[in-house]
Amino acid sequence: MRAGDPDAFGQLFDERASVVYRHAIRLTGDGGMADDLPRHEHERAPGRRRRR
C-alpha cells in the first residue's frame, strides 16, 4: 500500500472487516456497537497515519 492511497486503505479495510467485526463484538458484547466501531476507526485511521 502506498502512503496516502485511500483506495488501497479501503481495500485493506474491506479484506479485514470480518476479523475486525468479530474482535469488536468480543470487546463490546454488543452487535450494534461492534458495527459502528470498525466504521468509525476506518474513518479516523488515515488522518492518524498522516500525523506520524
N, C-alpha and C positions, 0 to 999 in steps of 0.2 A: 504494500500500500504506500503510495506516495503521500508525503506530508501535504495536508490541505486538500486532499481529494475527497470531497463529500460523497461521491458515488461509491468509491471504494469503502469508505467507512460504513455507508448504508448497507452495502453487500455483506461486509463482515458482520454487522449487527444482525441482518436477516438470517445469516447462516448459524448464528449462535442464539437466536431468540428463544428457542425452546429450552435450552440449557439455562439461560438467564431467568426465564419464567419459573422453571422448577426450583431454582435456587431462591428466587424471591418468594415463592409460596411457602417454602420451608422456613424462611426467615420471618414472614409475616403471619402465616396461618390464615390468610385472607385472600381469596381469589381476586376480588376487585382491586385490592391494593397491589397484589402481585402483577396485575395487568398494567397498572399505572407506573410502577417503579421503573421497569425497563424503558418504557417510552420516555419518561422524564429524564432518565440518565442518558438516553440516546441523544436527546436534545441538548443536554448540557456538556457532554463529553468533548465535542470538537472545540468548543471555546476554552475548556480547561487545557486541552492539549496545546493550543497555541500559546498559552501564557507561560509554559515551562521554558 
